[in-house]
């Protein structure tokens, strides 16, 4: 499908990677925030705006049929990609945040009451904390967190204890931390929760990008992710849900397309998945999930797969050593075992957050920017995790298969230069 034999071939498919910033070739290391887009996604978006631009599901005309086919085709692609049993399990949303808000609101309205508890992982992104706080506030329930160990891994003993005795109604856990890049043992965590009859939502914003996701094998009840982090257009997102729960929960938003019949007295709702898709969806962005996921799949399964794996492994090993060699540098999140296969529980993906003594993260990022390198700084939407490590900010460099080992080396050389300038 795509003829990619080298990392340069992959890079050649991304127009944004060809640009220079401040006269330097762009080294884009802010991939955990959003990915750059391959030409196939750009072509789909452009082509739909020029051709199949009509509202989906509504009209009896060719353009609407074409748009609907592309929208529903993307749903089928998502279903295959995560091995969901059916199309009714795949709800299109605007992203991970919207997916988690949907579950927090609808699930808590139905199943959570006074004195109940929602358990979230201590490495959670704000979008896996605040929606639960809002919903718990309305229900008279509370949010509790699974503690994070010094290594960045979740404290599984504490998790087991938290599941016992208290009135936990749902667990919401990060698949992979967006700060530390550690893959949490979600399958084990789900089995432990299910043993107590507690459903589990997995925040897969990073997991979908860096691990193979099979929702039936994982046995999660909900899996949330954003399209824009896995090469699709911004504004696309997915909520996978177990059918029984999606059936039992009330709709999240009301409006067009989510109804069966409407009278002023009473409304009945459309069958899944449309029950949760009120209003005109971002149908072009959602449709772009099809080429995006095909592209992601070809990186994992095509002839390029071994090159991608080898490169990822060498970038992780290189950065672990090179960052720690910088005087005063602390990496947040180094799993206790260093030998796990990338993507497996307890492994680290190429996401490195760190601080260098005597340097403000924002100063480092500004200097790196002038050298052509885009990194992220700040709290990374994880203030409680920052507090856990006693800091208010970190620098994060995050990699995708289009990033080269040479870029990682240039990043380290530039970081050393920037640190020297600041200290
Ligand atoms: N969870 C995690 C782990 C994330 O990394 C992000 C994005 N940084 C989100 C949730 C929120 O994703 P979005 O902004 O696309 O809704």
Boltz pocket constraint, residues with backbone or C-beta under 6 A from the ligand:
constraints:
  - pocket:
      binder: B
      contacts: [[A, 32], [A, 33], [A, 94], [A, 95], [A, 96], [A, 97], [A, 98], [A, 125], [A, 127], [A, 128], [A, 174], [A, 176], [A, 177], [A, 178], [A, 203], [A, 205], [A, 206], [A, 226], [A, 380], [A, 381]]
      max_distance: 6.0
